[in-house]
Amino acid sequence: MTAPETNSGREQKVTVTKGAGGRWTGSFRTAKKPGGFVSVRASAETDSGFSVRNEIIRAYGLR
């Protein structure tokens, strides 16, 4: 998973871990500058070739 992308255009790779009930979680740190936004991009693929991609532009603002 790649996330987030800040106003500066920098990306972070996020390591995710499988949790209970088929959920996956990961975490990342954001810049300590107020007034920006974070966009999130995620993708997944099975061994069979099925895939999903999702992108949320301006997922949340930084305070």
PDB file of N, CA, C and O in Angstrom:
ATOM      1  N   MET A   1       0.842  -1.172   0.000  1.00  0.00           N
ATOM      2  CA  MET A   1       0.000   0.000   0.000  1.00  0.00           C
ATOM      3  C   MET A   1       0.883   1.229   0.000  1.00  0.00           C
ATOM      4  O   MET A   1       1.893   1.263   0.703  1.00  0.00           O
ATOM      5  N   THR A   2       0.527   2.225  -0.764  1.00  0.00           N
ATOM      6  CA  THR A   2       1.243   3.490  -0.768  1.00  0.00           C
ATOM      7  C   THR A   2       0.345   4.553  -0.172  1.00  0.00           C
ATOM      8  O   THR A   2      -0.801   4.715  -0.592  1.00  0.00           O
ATOM      9  N   ALA A   3       0.860   5.271   0.801  1.00  0.00           N
ATOM     10  CA  ALA A   3       0.086   6.335   1.436  1.00  0.00           C
ATOM     11  C   ALA A   3       0.984   7.068   2.387  1.00  0.00           C
ATOM     12  O   ALA A   3       1.976   6.485   2.824  1.00  0.00           O
ATOM     13  N   PRO A   4       0.727   8.249   2.726  1.00  0.00           N
ATOM     14  CA  PRO A   4      -0.128   9.180   2.014  1.00  0.00           C
ATOM     15  C   PRO A   4       0.687   9.959   1.020  1.00  0.00           C
ATOM     16  O   PRO A   4       1.909   9.819   0.963  1.00  0.00           O
ATOM     17  N   GLU A   5       0.032  10.769   0.246  1.00  0.00           N
ATOM     18  CA  GLU A   5       0.745  11.741  -0.578  1.00  0.00           C
ATOM     19  C   GLU A   5       0.326  13.103  -0.066  1.00  0.00           C
ATOM     20  O   GLU A   5      -0.863  13.423  -0.059  1.00  0.00           O
ATOM     21  N   THR A   6       1.269  13.898   0.356  1.00  0.00           N
ATOM     22  CA  THR A   6       0.969  15.217   0.893  1.00  0.00           C
ATOM     23  C   THR A   6       1.079  16.258  -0.218  1.00  0.00           C
ATOM     24  O   THR A   6       1.405  15.923  -1.356  1.00  0.00           O
ATOM     25  N   ASN A   7       0.807  17.517   0.113  1.00  0.00           N
ATOM     26  CA  ASN A   7       0.903  18.594  -0.870  1.00  0.00           C
ATOM     27  C   ASN A   7       2.276  18.634  -1.527  1.00  0.00           C
ATOM     28  O   ASN A   7       2.406  19.088  -2.664  1.00  0.00           O
ATOM     29  N   SER A   8       3.296  18.166  -0.826  1.00  0.00           N
ATOM     30  CA  SER A   8       4.647  18.187  -1.385  1.00  0.00           C
ATOM     31  C   SER A   8       4.829  17.100  -2.443  1.00  0.00           C
ATOM     32  O   SER A   8       5.838  17.097  -3.148  1.00  0.00           O
ATOM     33  N   GLY A   9       3.871  16.177  -2.567  1.00  0.00           N
ATOM     34  CA  GLY A   9       3.959  15.121  -3.561  1.00  0.00           C
ATOM     35  C   GLY A   9       4.776  13.929  -3.115  1.00  0.00           C
ATOM     36  O   GLY A   9       4.995  13.007  -3.901  1.00  0.00           O
ATOM     37  N   ARG A  10       5.238  13.920  -1.860  1.00  0.00           N
ATOM     38  CA  ARG A  10       6.029  12.788  -1.374  1.00  0.00           C
ATOM     39  C   ARG A  10       5.116  11.624  -1.036  1.00  0.00           C
ATOM     40  O   ARG A  10       3.998  11.818  -0.558  1.00  0.00           O
ATOM     41  N   GLU A  11       5.594  10.423  -1.284  1.00  0.00           N
ATOM     42  CA  GLU A  11       4.831   9.216  -0.976  1.00  0.00           C
ATOM     43  C   GLU A  11       5.562   8.409   0.081  1.00  0.00           C
ATOM     44  O   GLU A  11       6.787   8.466   0.192  1.00  0.00           O
ATOM     45  N   GLN A  12       4.795   7.660   0.854  1.00  0.00           N
ATOM     46  CA  GLN A  12       5.340   6.732   1.838  1.00  0.00           C
ATOM     47  C   GLN A  12       4.793   5.350   1.536  1.00  0.00           C
ATOM     48  O   GLN A  12       3.621   5.199   1.191  1.00  0.00           O
ATOM     49  N   LYS A  13       5.633   4.356   1.666  1.00  0.00           N
ATOM     50  CA  LYS A  13       5.157   2.972   1.606  1.00  0.00           C
ATOM     51  C   LYS A  13       4.702   2.607   3.006  1.00  0.00           C
ATOM     52  O   LYS A  13       5.364   2.947   3.987  1.00  0.00           O
ATOM     53  N   VAL A  14       3.587   1.926   3.102  1.00  0.00           N
ATOM     54  CA  VAL A  14       3.029   1.523   4.387  1.00  0.00           C
ATOM     55  C   VAL A  14       2.976   0.000   4.446  1.00  0.00           C
ATOM     56  O   VAL A  14       2.440  -0.647   3.546  1.00  0.00           O
ATOM     57  N   THR A  15       3.529  -0.559   5.500  1.00  0.00           N
ATOM     58  CA  THR A  15       3.439  -1.990   5.714  1.00  0.00           C
ATOM     59  C   THR A  15       2.123  -2.282   6.425  1.00  0.00           C
ATOM     60  O   THR A  15       1.806  -1.666   7.443  1.00  0.00           O
ATOM     61  N   VAL A  16       1.367  -3.218   5.886  1.00  0.00           N
ATOM     62  CA  VAL A  16       0.083  -3.563   6.492  1.00  0.00           C
ATOM     63  C   VAL A  16       0.153  -4.942   7.136  1.00  0.00           C
ATOM     64  O   VAL A  16       0.935  -5.800   6.725  1.00  0.00           O
ATOM     65  N   THR A  17      -0.674  -5.134   8.147  1.00  0.00           N
ATOM     66  CA  THR A  17      -0.741  -6.421   8.847  1.00  0.00           C
ATOM     67  C   THR A  17      -2.177  -6.923   8.847  1.00  0.00           C
ATOM     68  O   THR A  17      -3.125  -6.154   9.006  1.00  0.00           O
ATOM     69  N   LYS A  18      -2.312  -8.228   8.665  1.00  0.00           N
ATOM     70  CA  LYS A  18      -3.640  -8.833   8.647  1.00  0.00           C
ATOM     71  C   LYS A  18      -4.145  -8.969  10.075  1.00  0.00           C
ATOM     72  O   LYS A  18      -3.451  -9.486  10.950  1.00  0.00           O
ATOM     73  N   GLY A  19      -5.363  -8.499  10.292  1.00  0.00           N
ATOM     74  CA  GLY A  19      -5.978  -8.577  11.610  1.00  0.00           C
ATOM     75  C   GLY A  19      -7.161  -9.524  11.604  1.00  0.00           C
ATOM     76  O   GLY A  19      -7.349 -10.298  10.665  1.00  0.00           O
ATOM     77  N   ALA A  20      -7.947  -9.458  12.646  1.00  0.00           N
ATOM     78  CA  ALA A  20      -9.125 -10.315  12.791  1.00  0.00           C
ATOM     79  C   ALA A  20     -10.205  -9.937  11.780  1.00  0.00           C
ATOM     80  O   ALA A  20     -10.305  -8.781  11.368  1.00  0.00           O
ATOM     81  N   GLY A  21     -10.991 -10.900  11.394  1.00  0.00           N
ATOM     82  CA  GLY A  21     -12.133 -10.648  10.524  1.00  0.00           C
ATOM     83  C   GLY A  21     -11.771 -10.217   9.111  1.00  0.00           C
ATOM     84  O   GLY A  21     -12.580  -9.576   8.440  1.00  0.00           O
ATOM     85  N   GLY A  22     -10.568 -10.554   8.645  1.00  0.00           N
ATOM     86  CA  GLY A  22     -10.175 -10.205   7.298  1.00  0.00           C
ATOM     87  C   GLY A  22      -9.770  -8.750   7.113  1.00  0.00           C
ATOM     88  O   GLY A  22      -9.647  -8.287   5.979  1.00  0.00           O
ATOM     89  N   ARG A  23      -9.561  -8.023   8.204  1.00  0.00           N
ATOM     90  CA  ARG A  23      -9.170  -6.613   8.113  1.00  0.00           C
ATOM     91  C   ARG A  23      -7.656  -6.472   8.061  1.00  0.00           C
ATOM     92  O   ARG A  23      -6.921  -7.269   8.644  1.00  0.00           O
ATOM     93  N   TRP A  24      -7.214  -5.461   7.364  1.00  0.00           N
ATOM     94  CA  TRP A  24      -5.798  -5.143   7.267  1.00  0.00           C
ATOM     95  C   TRP A  24      -5.584  -3.745   7.832  1.00  0.00           C
ATOM     96  O   TRP A  24      -6.405  -2.857   7.604  1.00  0.00           O
ATOM     97  N   THR A  25      -4.501  -3.538   8.561  1.00  0.00           N
ATOM     98  CA  THR A  25      -4.225  -2.230   9.124  1.00  0.00           C
ATOM     99  C   THR A  25      -2.786  -1.809   8.840  1.00  0.00           C
ATOM    100  O   THR A  25      -1.904  -2.648   8.656  1.00  0.00           O
ATOM    101  N   GLY A  26      -2.571  -0.529   8.809  1.00  0.00           N
ATOM    102  CA  GLY A  26      -1.246   0.037   8.626  1.00  0.00           C
ATOM    103  C   GLY A  26      -1.251   1.443   9.193  1.00  0.00           C
ATOM    104  O   GLY A  26      -2.317   2.007   9.442  1.00  0.00           O
ATOM    105  N   SER A  27      -0.087   2.012   9.398  1.00  0.00           N
ATOM    106  CA  SER A  27      -0.029   3.380   9.914  1.00  0.00           C
ATOM    107  C   SER A  27       1.110   4.129   9.242  1.00  0.00           C
ATOM    108  O   SER A  27       2.022   3.531   8.672  1.00  0.00           O
ATOM    109  N   PHE A  28       1.036   5.447   9.322  1.00  0.00           N
ATOM    110  CA  PHE A  28       2.041   6.309   8.722  1.00  0.00           C
ATOM    111  C   PHE A  28       2.093   7.621   9.488  1.00  0.00           C
ATOM    112  O   PHE A  28       1.164   7.955  10.223  1.00  0.00           O
ATOM    113  N   ARG A  29       3.163   8.351   9.316  1.00  0.00           N
ATOM    114  CA  ARG A  29       3.315   9.661   9.948  1.00  0.00           C
ATOM    115  C   ARG A  29       3.139  10.735   8.883  1.00  0.00           C
ATOM    116  O   ARG A  29       3.543  10.567   7.733  1.00  0.00           O
ATOM    117  N   THR A  30       2.529  11.836   9.292  1.00  0.00           N
ATOM    118  CA  THR A  30       2.341  12.955   8.379  1.00  0.00           C
ATOM    119  C   THR A  30       3.266  14.102   8.767  1.00  0.00           C
ATOM    120  O   THR A  30       3.827  14.123   9.863  1.00  0.00           O
ATOM    121  N   ALA A  31       3.413  15.044   7.864  1.00  0.00           N
ATOM    122  CA  ALA A  31       4.222  16.226   8.137  1.00  0.00           C
ATOM    123  C   ALA A  31       3.601  17.020   9.280  1.00  0.00           C
ATOM    124  O   ALA A  31       2.385  17.005   9.468  1.00  0.00           O
ATOM    125  N   LYS A  32       4.432  17.701  10.029  1.00  0.00           N
ATOM    126  CA  LYS A  32       3.916  18.483  11.158  1.00  0.00           C
ATOM    127  C   LYS A  32       3.614  19.915  10.739  1.00  0.00           C
ATOM    128  O   LYS A  32       3.756  20.850  11.527  1.00  0.00           O
ATOM    129  N   LYS A  33       3.193  20.074   9.476  1.00  0.00           N
ATOM    130  CA  LYS A  33       2.840  21.387   8.968  1.00  0.00           C
ATOM    131  C   LYS A  33       1.326  21.466   8.827  1.00  0.00           C
ATOM    132  O   LYS A  33       0.732  20.643   8.130  1.00  0.00           O
ATOM    133  N   PRO A  34       0.692  22.439   9.473  1.00  0.00           N
ATOM    134  CA  PRO A  34      -0.757  22.580   9.336  1.00  0.00           C
ATOM    135  C   PRO A  34      -1.138  23.111   7.956  1.00  0.00           C
ATOM    136  O   PRO A  34      -0.327  23.721   7.259  1.00  0.00           O
ATOM    137  N   GLY A  35      -2.373  22.867   7.588  1.00  0.00           N
ATOM    138  CA  GLY A  35      -2.901  23.450   6.367  1.00  0.00           C
ATOM    139  C   GLY A  35      -2.790  22.587   5.127  1.00  0.00           C
ATOM    140  O   GLY A  35      -3.299  22.975   4.075  1.00  0.00           O
ATOM    141  N   GLY A  36      -2.153  21.447   5.207  1.00  0.00           N
ATOM    142  CA  GLY A  36      -2.044  20.581   4.043  1.00  0.00           C
ATOM    143  C   GLY A  36      -3.139  19.533   4.018  1.00  0.00           C
ATOM    144  O   GLY A  36      -4.007  19.497   4.890  1.00  0.00           O
ATOM    145  N   PHE A  37      -3.084  18.694   3.024  1.00  0.00           N
ATOM    146  CA  PHE A  37      -4.035  17.594   2.888  1.00  0.00           C
ATOM    147  C   PHE A  37      -3.276  16.306   2.633  1.00  0.00           C
ATOM    148  O   PHE A  37      -2.131  16.329   2.182  1.00  0.00           O
ATOM    149  N   VAL A  38      -3.913  15.189   2.923  1.00  0.00           N
ATOM    150  CA  VAL A  38      -3.344  13.876   2.672  1.00  0.00           C
ATOM    151  C   VAL A  38      -4.256  13.132   1.706  1.00  0.00           C
ATOM    152  O   VAL A  38      -5.469  13.070   1.903  1.00  0.00           O
ATOM    153  N   SER A  39      -3.661  12.571   0.663  1.00  0.00           N
ATOM    154  CA  SER A  39      -4.381  11.707  -0.259  1.00  0.00           C
ATOM    155  C   SER A  39      -3.895  10.282  -0.030  1.00  0.00           C
ATOM    156  O   SER A  39      -2.716  10.061   0.244  1.00  0.00           O
ATOM    157  N   VAL A  40      -4.792   9.329  -0.141  1.00  0.00           N
ATOM    158  CA  VAL A  40      -4.452   7.938   0.146  1.00  0.00           C
ATOM    159  C   VAL A  40      -4.698   7.092  -1.102  1.00  0.00           C
ATOM    160  O   VAL A  40      -5.729   7.223  -1.762  1.00  0.00           O
ATOM    161  N   ARG A  41      -3.741   6.230  -1.411  1.00  0.00           N
ATOM    162  CA  ARG A  41      -3.841   5.333  -2.551  1.00  0.00           C
ATOM    163  C   ARG A  41      -3.567   3.919  -2.042  1.00  0.00           C
ATOM    164  O   ARG A  41      -2.577   3.693  -1.346  1.00  0.00           O
ATOM    165  N   ALA A  42      -4.428   2.975  -2.379  1.00  0.00           N
ATOM    166  CA  ALA A  42      -4.236   1.586  -1.934  1.00  0.00           C
ATOM    167  C   ALA A  42      -4.570   0.641  -3.084  1.00  0.00           C
ATOM    168  O   ALA A  42      -5.399   0.943  -3.942  1.00  0.00           O
ATOM    169  N   SER A  43      -3.899  -0.513  -3.075  1.00  0.00           N
ATOM    170  CA  SER A  43      -4.210  -1.530  -4.076  1.00  0.00           C
ATOM    171  C   SER A  43      -3.934  -2.907  -3.486  1.00  0.00           C
ATOM    172  O   SER A  43      -3.146  -3.056  -2.552  1.00  0.00           O
ATOM    173  N   ALA A  44      -4.595  -3.899  -4.046  1.00  0.00           N
ATOM    174  CA  ALA A  44      -4.411  -5.286  -3.605  1.00  0.00           C
ATOM    175  C   ALA A  44      -4.605  -6.200  -4.806  1.00  0.00           C
ATOM    176  O   ALA A  44      -5.331  -5.870  -5.744  1.00  0.00           O
ATOM    177  N   GLU A  45      -3.947  -7.353  -4.764  1.00  0.00           N
ATOM    178  CA  GLU A  45      -4.055  -8.308  -5.865  1.00  0.00           C
ATOM    179  C   GLU A  45      -3.973  -9.723  -5.310  1.00  0.00           C
ATOM    180  O   GLU A  45      -3.200  -9.997  -4.391  1.00  0.00           O
ATOM    181  N   THR A  46      -4.776 -10.620  -5.875  1.00  0.00           N
ATOM    182  CA  THR A  46      -4.744 -12.019  -5.461  1.00  0.00           C
ATOM    183  C   THR A  46      -3.761 -12.798  -6.331  1.00  0.00           C
ATOM    184  O   THR A  46      -3.301 -12.306  -7.361  1.00  0.00           O
ATOM    185  N   ASP A  47      -3.450 -14.002  -5.906  1.00  0.00           N
ATOM    186  CA  ASP A  47      -2.588 -14.874  -6.699  1.00  0.00           C
ATOM    187  C   ASP A  47      -3.235 -15.230  -8.038  1.00  0.00           C
ATOM    188  O   ASP A  47      -2.542 -15.559  -9.001  1.00  0.00           O
ATOM    189  N   SER A  48      -4.575 -15.161  -8.091  1.00  0.00           N
ATOM    190  CA  SER A  48      -5.314 -15.491  -9.308  1.00  0.00           C
ATOM    191  C   SER A  48      -5.364 -14.335 -10.303  1.00  0.00           C
ATOM    192  O   SER A  48      -5.848 -14.497 -11.423  1.00  0.00           O
ATOM    193  N   GLY A  49      -4.862 -13.160  -9.892  1.00  0.00           N
ATOM    194  CA  GLY A  49      -4.850 -12.025 -10.798  1.00  0.00           C
ATOM    195  C   GLY A  49      -5.970 -11.020 -10.604  1.00  0.00           C
ATOM    196  O   GLY A  49      -6.011 -10.006 -11.302  1.00  0.00           O
ATOM    197  N   PHE A  50      -6.879 -11.273  -9.673  1.00  0.00           N
ATOM    198  CA  PHE A  50      -7.923 -10.291  -9.381  1.00  0.00           C
ATOM    199  C   PHE A  50      -7.283  -9.132  -8.626  1.00  0.00           C
ATOM    200  O   PHE A  50      -6.386  -9.337  -7.809  1.00  0.00           O
ATOM    201  N   SER A  51      -7.750  -7.909  -8.903  1.00  0.00           N
ATOM    202  CA  SER A  51      -7.141  -6.762  -8.227  1.00  0.00           C
ATOM    203  C   SER A  51      -8.169  -5.672  -7.957  1.00  0.00           C
ATOM    204  O   SER A  51      -9.250  -5.639  -8.545  1.00  0.00           O
ATOM    205  N   VAL A  52      -7.790  -4.786  -7.049  1.00  0.00           N
ATOM    206  CA  VAL A  52      -8.609  -3.626  -6.721  1.00  0.00           C
ATOM    207  C   VAL A  52      -7.657  -2.465  -6.459  1.00  0.00           C
ATOM    208  O   VAL A  52      -6.578  -2.645  -5.895  1.00  0.00           O
ATOM    209  N   ARG A  53      -8.069  -1.290  -6.872  1.00  0.00           N
ATOM    210  CA  ARG A  53      -7.288  -0.074  -6.626  1.00  0.00           C
ATOM    211  C   ARG A  53      -8.244   1.004  -6.142  1.00  0.00           C
ATOM    212  O   ARG A  53      -9.369   1.108  -6.629  1.00  0.00           O
ATOM    213  N   ASN A  54      -7.798   1.801  -5.189  1.00  0.00           N
ATOM    214  CA  ASN A  54      -8.634   2.857  -4.636  1.00  0.00           C
ATOM    215  C   ASN A  54      -7.763   4.063  -4.353  1.00  0.00           C
ATOM    216  O   ASN A  54      -6.645   3.924  -3.855  1.00  0.00           O
ATOM    217  N   GLU A  55      -8.267   5.243  -4.668  1.00  0.00           N
ATOM    218  CA  GLU A  55      -7.537   6.479  -4.398  1.00  0.00           C
ATOM    219  C   GLU A  55      -8.511   7.498  -3.827  1.00  0.00           C
ATOM    220  O   GLU A  55      -9.586   7.722  -4.384  1.00  0.00           O
ATOM    221  N   ILE A  56      -8.136   8.106  -2.727  1.00  0.00           N
ATOM    222  CA  ILE A  56      -8.955   9.136  -2.106  1.00  0.00           C
ATOM    223  C   ILE A  56      -8.124  10.419  -2.095  1.00  0.00           C
ATOM    224  O   ILE A  56      -7.149  10.532  -1.352  1.00  0.00           O
ATOM    225  N   ILE A  57      -8.519  11.375  -2.920  1.00  0.00           N
ATOM    226  CA  ILE A  57      -7.824  12.661  -2.991  1.00  0.00           C
ATOM    227  C   ILE A  57      -8.307  13.532  -1.835  1.00  0.00           C
ATOM    228  O   ILE A  57      -9.506  13.634  -1.577  1.00  0.00           O
ATOM    229  N   ARG A  58      -7.354  14.158  -1.145  1.00  0.00           N
ATOM    230  CA  ARG A  58      -7.660  14.994   0.024  1.00  0.00           C
ATOM    231  C   ARG A  58      -8.500  14.218   1.044  1.00  0.00           C
ATOM    232  O   ARG A  58      -9.561  14.674   1.469  1.00  0.00           O
ATOM    233  N   ALA A  59      -8.008  13.048   1.422  1.00  0.00           N
ATOM    234  CA  ALA A  59      -8.719  12.188   2.367  1.00  0.00           C
ATOM    235  C   ALA A  59      -8.971  12.900   3.684  1.00  0.00           C
ATOM    236  O   ALA A  59     -10.029  12.740   4.293  1.00  0.00           O
ATOM    237  N   TYR A  60      -7.994  13.690   4.122  1.00  0.00           N
ATOM    238  CA  TYR A  60      -8.195  14.506   5.318  1.00  0.00           C
ATOM    239  C   TYR A  60      -7.180  15.637   5.352  1.00  0.00           C
ATOM    240  O   TYR A  60      -6.135  15.581   4.704  1.00  0.00           O
ATOM    241  N   GLY A  61      -7.515  16.664   6.124  1.00  0.00           N
ATOM    242  CA  GLY A  61      -6.655  17.831   6.250  1.00  0.00           C
ATOM    243  C   GLY A  61      -5.758  17.737   7.466  1.00  0.00           C
ATOM    244  O   GLY A  61      -6.101  17.098   8.461  1.00  0.00           O
ATOM    245  N   LEU A  62      -4.599  18.384   7.375  1.00  0.00           N
ATOM    246  CA  LEU A  62      -3.657  18.422   8.495  1.00  0.00           C
ATOM    247  C   LEU A  62      -3.915  19.686   9.313  1.00  0.00           C
ATOM    248  O   LEU A  62      -4.123  20.765   8.759  1.00  0.00           O
ATOM    249  N   ARG A  63      -3.899  19.540  10.633  1.00  0.00           N
ATOM    250  CA  ARG A  63      -4.088  20.696  11.511  1.00  0.00           C
ATOM    251  C   ARG A  63      -2.839  20.994  12.262  1.00  0.00           C
ATOM    252  O   ARG A  63      -2.805  21.937  13.053  1.00  0.00           O
TER     253      ARG A  63
END
